[in-house]
Amino acid sequence: MKRRDFFKLGGMLAAASTLHANPISLLKSSPVQKPNSGVNFLGEGLDLTPADFVEILMRMVEEGKIKPDYYSNGGIVEELEEKFAKHLGKECAVFFPTGTLANQIAIRKLALGKKRAIVQAESHIYNDCGDCVQTLSNINLVPLGAEQASFTLAEVEAVIKKTASGRVKAPIGVISIESPVRRKTGEVFGFEEIKRISDYARANDIKMHMDGARLFAEAGHTGRKPSDYSPYFDTIYTSLYKCFSSGSGAMLAGTKEFCEDLYHTRRMFGGGLPNVWPFAAIAINYVDNYIEEYKAARIKAEVLFEYLNKNTDLTITHIPNGTNLYQVRANEGDLTEIAIKLSKQNVLMRSPRAGSNETLLAINPSLNNMTSEKLKEVFAYALKH
């Protein structure tokens, strides 16, 4: 795309955005490129609009910060890969268009011809990927810890023992662990149990993979750095669009040997997109500062939640063993109406499901766009009126 066409596109999207008013806009003087007033309790990121994306990209083009990639290699993509390798404590990282593909390729390559992998029964790779590992890589997934966020070393040992007793040899090649677990409302997999399982895996020639799609939110909440997980996993995947507000993308990190020529496998599965610099450019604005921004947002959220629990008819509780998600219940009034009134004051939250007066509030760096006192005022006004 020529530069003049890029700016023309930016103008068109910016104009179109005025027809669909969104409370989130960008502060031009902000080095972190974040919204200047809107707060969302929707997810881990900033909920950027198309106009927000274009404004960030246009500014980066003007400042000469975007070097295009070629089929997902080089340029700003390579720069982002280097950043994530450092944050995840690995020798290198490779861009993938989706987490589904990153997880599958990690398990496929780590398995080294072995035909079984252990996963959580509630994991994304087991429930939400259309059996891609089984279908495309001919690896059977063995689910453990039904209805739980995690499983135990004892469960792993039991599976290994049972597998060894089979009349046809079918050893476990990989153990995949997701944390935090989306299907368990952001609960974490116990860190000490990860250590025990990892030690056992290494002693038994089994590789370890981490689905850390929301790992940076977990790190901000627990105080552990993403790199603290590195010694216990051969590979780690994290999402670009969940915490870092990109349009799409994932990073898969591991050793140099693991990453070498991995782009060939990526392309074999249709993941070698010709140009992914827009995804990389958005994410690169947030990765270095995300955890500190999250910690500051959490402090504001806890001040707000304490106020609401003491002074209003809302009850807010943290998910046990959880991360950035809190449950909110309206003891009086209609939570859907409250959500609508909040949205008119640039605060977005999920509406409850039909027939329910409960929903979830997600902490993310957008809370830093308002002071604690302002957040209290906004909620008090919505509840009063």
C-alpha positions in Angstrom: 0.0 0.0 0.0 1.4 3.4 -1.0 1.8 6.0 1.8 -0.8 8.4 0.3 -3.3 5.5 0.1 -2.6 4.5 3.7 -3.4 8.0 4.9 -6.5 8.1 2.6 -7.7 4.9 4.3 -7.0 6.4 7.7 -9.2 9.4 6.9 -12.0 7.2 5.6 -12.0 5.1 8.7 -11.8 8.0 11.0 -14.7 9.7 9.3 -16.7 6.4 9.4 -16.1 6.1 13.1 -18.0 9.4 13.8 -21.1 7.6 12.5 -20.8 5.0 15.2 -19.8 6.9 18.2 -17.4 5.1 20.6 -16.2 6.5 23.8 -12.7 5.4 23.3 -10.3 7.7 21.4 -6.6 8.3 21.5 -4.5 10.9 23.3 -2.1 12.2 20.7 0.6 13.1 23.2 0.6 9.7 24.9 3.8 7.6 24.3 1.9 4.4 25.1 -0.9 5.2 22.6 -3.8 4.5 24.8 -7.4 5.8 25.0 -7.7 9.2 26.8 -11.0 8.8 28.6 -12.8 5.5 28.1 -12.7 2.6 30.5 -13.7 -0.9 29.6 -14.3 -3.9 31.9 -14.5 -6.2 28.9 -11.2 -8.1 28.6 -7.5 -7.8 29.1 -6.8 -5.1 26.5 -8.0 -1.6 25.5 -10.9 -2.5 23.1 -9.5 -0.3 20.3 -11.7 0.9 17.5 -10.8 0.9 13.8 -10.1 4.6 14.0 -7.8 4.0 17.0 -5.9 1.4 15.0 -5.5 3.7 12.1 -4.4 6.7 14.2 -1.7 4.6 15.9 -0.4 3.2 12.6 -0.5 6.6 10.9 1.6 8.1 13.7 4.1 5.3 13.6 4.4 5.7 9.8 5.1 9.4 10.2 7.8 8.7 12.8 9.4 6.0 10.6 8.8 3.2 13.1 7.2 0.7 10.8 9.4 -1.6 8.7 7.2 -3.9 6.7 7.6 -7.7 6.8 7.7 -10.1 3.9 5.4 -13.1 4.5 5.5 -12.6 8.2 9.3 -12.4 8.4 11.6 -9.5 9.1 10.8 -5.8 9.6 8.8 -4.8 12.7 7.6 -8.4 13.0 11.2 -9.5 13.8 11.5 -6.6 16.2 8.4 -7.8 18.1 9.6 -11.4 18.1 12.8 -10.3 19.8 10.9 -8.4 22.4 8.7 -11.4 23.2 11.6 -13.8 23.3 13.1 -11.6 26.0 9.9 -11.2 28.0 9.2 -14.9 27.9 12.7 -15.9 28.8 13.4 -17.8 25.6 16.1 -17.7 23.0 13.7 -16.7 20.2 10.1 -16.3 19.2 8.1 -16.7 16.0 4.9 -14.9 14.9 1.8 -16.9 14.2 -1.5 -15.5 12.9 -3.6 -17.3 15.6 -3.1 -19.0 19.0 -4.9 -22.1 17.7 -2.1 -22.5 15.1 0.7 -21.7 17.5 -0.6 -24.2 20.1 -1.0 -27.0 17.5 2.4 -26.4 15.9 4.1 -26.4 19.3 2.5 -29.7 20.3 3.2 -31.2 16.9 6.9 -30.3 16.9 7.6 -31.1 20.5 6.0 -34.6 20.2 8.8 -35.8 18.1 6.7 -38.6 16.5 5.0 -39.6 19.8 1.2 -39.9 19.3 -0.2 -38.6 22.6 -0.3 -35.4 24.5 -1.7 -34.5 27.9 -4.0 -31.4 28.2 -6.5 -30.0 30.6 -10.0 -31.1 30.0 -11.1 -27.5 30.2 -8.4 -26.2 27.9 -8.8 -24.1 24.8 -6.8 -26.6 22.7 -9.1 -29.5 23.7 -12.5 -27.8 23.5 -12.3 -24.9 21.1 -10.0 -25.8 18.2 -12.1 -28.4 16.3 -9.8 -31.3 17.1 -7.0 -29.7 15.1 -4.2 -31.5 16.8 -5.9 -34.9 16.4 -7.0 -34.2 12.8 -4.0 -32.3 11.3 -1.1 -33.7 13.3 -2.3 -37.2 14.2 -1.7 -36.7 17.9 -4.3 -37.9 20.4 -5.1 -35.5 23.3 -5.5 -37.1 26.8 -7.6 -34.7 28.9 -7.1 -34.5 32.7 -8.7 -32.5 35.5 -12.3 -32.5 34.4 -14.2 -29.4 35.6 -11.0 -28.1 37.1 -8.5 -25.4 36.0 -5.6 -27.8 36.7 -4.5 -31.4 37.1 -2.0 -32.9 39.4 1.3 -34.8 39.1 -0.5 -37.9 40.5 -2.9 -37.8 37.6 0.0 -37.5 35.1 1.8 -40.4 36.7 -1.4 -42.5 36.5 -1.8 -41.8 32.8 1.9 -42.6 32.1 1.6 -45.9 34.0 -1.6 -46.9 32.1 0.0 -45.9 28.8 3.0 -48.0 29.4 0.8 -51.1 30.0 -0.8 -50.9 26.5 0.0 -53.7 24.1 0.8 -51.2 21.4 3.4 -48.6 22.3 1.8 -45.1 22.4 3.9 -42.9 24.7 3.1 -39.4 25.9 5.2 -36.9 24.1 4.0 -33.6 25.4 2.2 -32.1 28.4 0.4 -28.8 27.6 -0.8 -26.5 30.3 -3.0 -23.5 29.9 -2.9 -20.7 32.4 -5.0 -18.7 33.1 -7.9 -20.9 32.0 -10.6 -19.1 30.0 -13.2 -21.8 30.5 -12.6 -21.6 34.3 -13.1 -17.8 34.4 -9.4 -17.0 34.4 -8.3 -19.4 37.2 -4.6 -20.1 37.2 -2.8 -23.5 37.1 -0.9 -23.8 40.4 2.7 -22.7 40.0 4.1 -25.2 42.4 2.3 -28.0 40.6 3.7 -26.8 37.3 7.2 -27.2 38.8 6.5 -30.7 40.0 5.0 -31.8 36.7 7.9 -30.2 34.8 10.5 -32.0 36.8 8.7 -35.3 36.2 8.3 -34.6 32.5 12.0 -33.9 32.0 13.0 -37.0 33.9 10.7 -39.0 31.6 11.7 -37.4 28.3 8.4 -35.6 27.9 8.2 -32.0 26.5 6.3 -29.2 28.1 4.2 -26.5 26.3 2.4 -23.5 27.9 -0.7 -22.0 26.5 -0.2 -18.6 28.0 -2.6 -16.6 25.9 -3.4 -14.3 28.9 -0.1 -14.9 30.6 0.8 -11.2 31.0 -2.5 -10.5 32.8 -1.7 -13.4 35.1 1.8 -12.0 35.7 0.4 -8.6 36.5 -2.0 -10.2 39.0 0.3 -12.7 40.7 3.6 -10.7 40.7 5.4 -13.4 38.8 7.1 -12.3 35.5 6.3 -14.2 32.3 9.9 -15.3 32.2 9.5 -17.0 35.6 7.6 -19.8 33.7 10.3 -20.3 31.1 12.5 -22.9 33.0 9.5 -25.2 33.3 8.3 -25.2 29.6 10.1 -26.0 26.4 7.7 -23.6 24.5 5.4 -20.8 25.5 2.6 -19.2 23.4 1.0 -15.8 24.2 -1.7 -13.8 22.4 -1.1 -10.4 20.8 -4.8 -9.4 20.7 -5.8 -10.2 24.2 -3.5 -8.2 26.4 -1.8 -6.1 23.7 -4.9 -4.9 21.7 -3.7 -6.0 18.3 -6.1 -7.1 15.6 -4.8 -10.7 15.6 -1.6 -12.6 16.1 0.3 -14.8 18.5 3.9 -15.4 19.6 5.4 -18.9 20.1 8.7 -18.8 21.9 11.3 -21.5 22.5 14.9 -22.5 21.8 16.8 -21.4 18.7 16.8 -25.0 17.6 13.0 -25.2 18.0 12.4 -21.9 16.1 14.8 -22.6 13.2 12.9 -22.8 9.9 9.6 -22.9 11.8 8.2 -20.4 9.3 8.2 -23.3 6.8 5.7 -25.2 9.0 3.7 -22.1 9.6 3.4 -21.6 5.8 2.5 -25.2 5.3 -0.6 -24.7 7.5 -1.5 -21.5 5.6 -0.2 -19.2 8.3 2.5 -17.4 6.3 0.5 -14.2 5.7 2.1 -11.8 3.2 2.0 -8.8 5.5 1.3 -8.7 9.2 3.1 -5.5 10.1 -0.2 -3.8 11.3 -0.7 -6.5 13.9 2.9 -6.2 15.1 2.9 -2.4 15.1 -0.1 -2.2 17.4 1.2 -4.9 19.8 4.7 -3.3 20.0 3.2 -0.2 21.7 2.0 -2.2 24.7 4.2 -5.2 25.4 6.9 -3.4 27.4 4.5 -1.5 29.7 1.6 -3.8 30.0 2.4 -5.4 33.4 3.1 -2.2 35.2 0.0 -0.6 33.6 -2.1 -3.6 34.8 -0.8 -3.3 38.3 -1.8 0.3 38.5 -5.2 -0.6 37.1 -5.7 -3.3 39.6 -5.1 -0.9 42.5 -7.8 1.5 41.1 -10.2 -1.4 40.6 -9.8 -2.7 44.1 -10.4 0.8 45.5 -13.6 1.1 43.3 -14.8 -2.4 44.2 -14.4 -1.8 47.9 -16.4 1.4 47.6 -19.2 -0.3 45.6 -19.4 -3.2 48.1 -19.8 -0.8 51.0 -21.9 1.9 49.5 -24.1 0.5 46.8 -26.4 -2.4 46.0 -23.7 -4.1 43.9 -21.8 -7.0 45.2 -18.4 -7.6 43.6 -16.3 -10.7 44.3 -13.0 -12.0 42.9 -13.0 -15.3 41.2 -11.2 -17.8 43.6 -7.7 -18.6 42.4 -8.4 -16.1 39.5 -6.7 -13.3 37.8 -8.4 -10.2 36.2 -12.0 -11.3 36.4 -14.5 -10.3 39.1 -18.2 -11.2 39.4 -20.6 -8.4 39.9 -24.2 -8.9 41.0 -27.0 -6.3 41.3 -28.9 -6.9 44.5 -31.4 -4.2 43.5 -32.1 -2.7 40.1 -31.5 -3.9 36.6 -27.8 -4.6 35.8 -28.5 -4.2 32.0 -29.8 -0.7 32.6 -26.8 0.1 34.8 -24.5 -1.1 32.0 -26.3 1.2 29.5 -26.0 4.2 31.8 -22.3 3.5 32.4 -21.7 3.4 28.7 -23.0 6.9 28.3 -20.2 8.0 30.6 -17.5 6.2 28.7 -17.4 3.1 30.9 -18.2 -0.2 29.2 -19.1 -3.5 30.9 -20.7 -6.7 29.7 -24.5 -7.0 29.9 -25.7 -10.0 32.0 -27.1 -13.0 30.3 -30.9 -13.1 29.8 -32.6 -13.9 33.1 -29.5 -13.1 35.1 -28.5 -10.1 37.2 -24.8 -11.0 37.2 -21.9 -10.4 34.9 -18.1 -10.2 34.9 -15.8 -7.2 35.3 -12.4 -7.5 33.7 -9.4 -5.5 35.0 -7.2 -4.0 32.2 -5.0 -0.9 31.7 -7.9 1.2 30.4 -8.8 1.8 34.1 -5.8 4.1 34.2 -7.7 6.6 32.0 -9.8 7.7 35.0 -9.0 8.5 38.6 -10.4 6.3 41.3 -12.6 9.2 42.4 -13.9 9.7 38.9 -14.7 6.0 38.6 -16.7 6.1 41.9 -18.6 9.2 40.6 -19.5 7.5 37.3 -20.8 4.3 39.1 -22.7 6.3 41.7 -24.4 8.4 39.1 -25.4 5.3 37.0 -26.8 3.6 40.1 -28.6 6.7 41.4 -30.3 7.5 38.1 
